[in-house]
Amino acid sequence: MANYLVTGGAGFIGSHLADSLLEKGHKVVVVDNFDEYYSRKIKEQNISNNIGKKNYIFIEGDLRSTNLIEKILKDYKITKIFHVAARAGIRSSVQDPQPYFDLNVNGTISLLKASLNVGIEKIVFASSSSVYGIENYLPIDEKHPTIPISPYGASKLAAEAFCHSFAHIYNKPLAVLRYFTVYGPRQRPDMAIYKFFFNAKAGKEITIYGDGNQTRDFTFVSDIVEGTIKAMESNATGIFNLGSGQRVKLNDVLKIIETCIGKPLKLSHIEKQKGDVPDTFSNIDKARKAFGYDPKVKINEGIKIFYSWFEKNVVNSNSTLQ
C-alpha cells in the first residue's frame, strides 16, 4: 500500500478522496490550512470520522511553507501526492484576486519544490474547467484554448503551467485533471446546489444569474474521486478532463430540486455575473482511454443523494430550516 499526501484534504473533494484511499487500505496524510474562505467548523466535520484512525494523519499547515511540506514528505515517507488544495470561488476571485494567486500559484510552487528531493513517484494536480473560459466549441476537449475569464481560472492555469514545467525539467510523472462543476455531499455552502436547497428550505428566494438556460457539466463527487485515483494508479501523464460528459440546464436542476423539496421554488433573476461562463460540457474521451474513467451518477440521482445528506447534516442542525 502507498503512502499518500492529500493537500486540502479537509475540504469538499479532498475529504472524500481521503475517505476512499483509507477504504482501499492506504496510509493517508492530510494537510490543510483551514483557509478562511468558508467555515473551519465545516471542514472539521468533514474529517471527523477519520480522526484517530490508524492510517490517517491530519496536519494543520500551509503549503506555502516549503520546509514544513518537505519535512512531512520525509517523515511520513510519502510516495504519491494528490494536490487538491486551492482557494475556490469564481465570483469571490473577481472581488479579491490576490489570495488566489498567493494560495493557488505560490502554494503549488512550494509543494513542487518540497517534493524534489524526497523520491515522489507521481503527483496528481486537481485543476478546473475554469481554465478554458468561454467555450469556442462543445463538448470541450483538452485541446480547447485556455483563456480564463476569472482570476480563479487564471490562478489554476498558472498553477498548471508550473506543474508542466516542473514535470519537464525534473522528468517527474504528473497528471493534471480539469474538474467540471463537482457537486455532492459536503460541498461548500457557496456552491449553487447547496445554496438552492438552503434557501428553498428556509422559504427564501433563490437568486438565478441570468435566465437559467446556461448549462453545466455537473459531476458527482464520487465519480471525480474514482477518476482521480485511477489517474494516479495508471501511467497516465498530461492533461485530462474529468466531467460527467453530460450537459444540464440550470433550470432543469431547479426542477429536480423542486421535486425533492415538494413545493414551488421562489426564484429571482438578476444579471449574469462577471467571471461566469455560459456553458460547460466536457469531452472525457481522453480520460476514458488513458485510465478507464467512467462516470456513473446521473444528475437526478446525484441531487437526491445530496438532498439526503443535506437533510441530515444541515437541516437537522439548523433550527431556522426546520
PyMOL commands that set and color helices and strands:
alter all, ss='L'
color gray80, all
select helices_A, chain A and resi 12-23+40-47+66-75+90-95+98-114+129-131+151-170+192-201+221-233+250-261+285-291+299-313+315-317+319-321
alter helices_A, ss='H'
color red, helices_A
select strands_A, chain A and resi 3-7+27-32+56-60+80-83+122-128+174-179+182-183+206-209+215-216+219-220+238-242+248-249+267-270
alter strands_A, ss='S'
color yellow, strands_A
deselect
rebuild
show_as cartoon
